[in-house]
Amino acid sequence: MLNAEVAERKDKAISRGVGMLTQIYADRALNSEVWDIEGTRYIDFAAGIAVVNTGHCHPKVMAAVTEQLGRFTHTCHQVMPYEPYVRLAERLNELVPGDFPKKTIFVTTGAEAVENAIKVARIATGRPAIVAFGGAFHGRTFMGMSLTGKVEPYKKGFGAMMPDVYHVPFPQDIHGISTADAMSSLNKLFKSDLDPDRVAAIIFEPVQGEGGFYPAPPDLLRSLRAFCNEHGIVMIADEVQTGFARTGTMFAMDGYDVAADITTMAKGLAGGLPLAAVTGRADLMDAARPGGLGGTYAGNPLGIAAANAVLDIIEEEGLCDRANELGSRLRQKLEAIRSTSPEVIDIRGPGFMVAVEFGDPATHAPDPDFTNRVRMEALKRNLILLTCGVYGNVIRFLAPITIPDEHFAEAMDILEASVAAARKG
C-alpha cells in the first residue's frame, strides 16, 4: 500500500474541510517515532498537536487502557458512575493552580471544555458577554470559532458568529503590541461598546497555541486578574495546548503569580485518547443544575484510565524538568541557527513549548513562504514539523517530552539542514 494510493481514496471519501498537513499515512508509532504505511520512519515533532506529551504508546498508558478494556468500555458516567472518574477529578482539583476549593467535570474535546467553561461562567454570573483575544484559538464549534481570533481557515464562510463575543489585541512584543496596548484596548472596549457588568468571562491562553506561541506577559495576567476581581468577571485559562508538563510546569499558569477561576484542558491529558476537563472554583462549578453539564461520552472510562496513567508518568519520570531541559537545548540550537539565518526574527516559549518566527530581517514582516519551505525541507528529511501563527510564519516544536536524546539530536541536525536548504530557495 502506498501513501499516494490512500491519498487518492481520501480525496474521494473525506470532506476537503478536513485539512491535512501531510499525505503521510501512519501505520505505527513508538515514543517520538512514527512509521508510515510504506515503512518510512519519521521523527515526530508534532505529537498530534501536543497530545502525546508522554510519547506514542507509552507502556504505562497502554497497560492502563488494556486493563480497563477488560472491565468495560462505556456506561455513561451520568447513568452508572465509576471510581476512576472521581479519582482523576480529585487529582486535577489538587494540581490545577489556585488556592481555593475546586471541582471538575470531564468532557471529550478541548472545544467542548471551552464551551462548558463558558456555560459555567454565564450561569454563575447571570451575564452573557465574553471577551477573548486576537490570535486565540478555542475550537471549531460555533462558540469556539467565535472566541477564536483568526479568520482563515476557522471562521471564513461559516456565517454569523455567536453574539456577545468581543476581542482585544494580545501582546506581541516582536510586532509592537505591549501589555499596555492590550489593556488600553480592553478599557476602550468597555468605554465604547460593552458594559463590564454584562461580561461573564475573559478567556485567554497562557501561551497562544495556534496564534503563534506568544506567552502571556505576567503583567497582562496581573492586570486581567485585578480587572476581573473589580468587576466580578470569571477569568478562564485555556490550557488545552499548554497543559501537562509541556511548558516545564504541570500547567502554564503555575509559572504566574495569579490563578484563573476556571481552567480548561484536553490534548496532553489522556495520552492520545479523547478526554477533556474543566476544573474551577467549586462555587462556580456548582452553579449549573444537575443535568446541565456532561455528555454521553464525557469522561469515557478508557480516557480516564489513560489520564490517570499520564499523571503518574509525568510525576515518576520528572517530565516537567525534562521539558525544561529539552526546551533549553532547543533554544540553544535555534540561537545557533539565527547566527547564520537572519530570517529568524524571534525565538520564544516556556519549557518545551518553543517556537521560531521567520520574517524579514529588517522590518520583521512575516514570511510564511520561507517558513513553509523550512517545514517541507524537514519533511523531506523525515522530520515532522507544524506551522502556526496568524500569518503562518511560525514553526512550533511539540515533540513528545519523552523523546530519547539520540532522536532529539538527530532532529536538531535535520532542523539546521532544513533552514539552510530553505535559505538556498
PyMOL commands that set and color helices and strands:
alter all, ss='L'
color gray80, all
select helices_A, chain A and resi 3-13+47-50+59-69+83-95+110-125+142-147+173-175+179-192+196-198+218-231+252-255+267-270+282-285+301-316+319-338+368-380+405-423
alter helices_A, ss='H'
color red, helices_A
select strands_A, chain A and resi 26-30+33-36+41-44+102-107+129-133+165-168+199-204+234-238+262-265+276-281+344-348+354-358+383-384+386-388+394-397
alter strands_A, ss='S'
color yellow, strands_A
deselect
rebuild
show_as cartoon
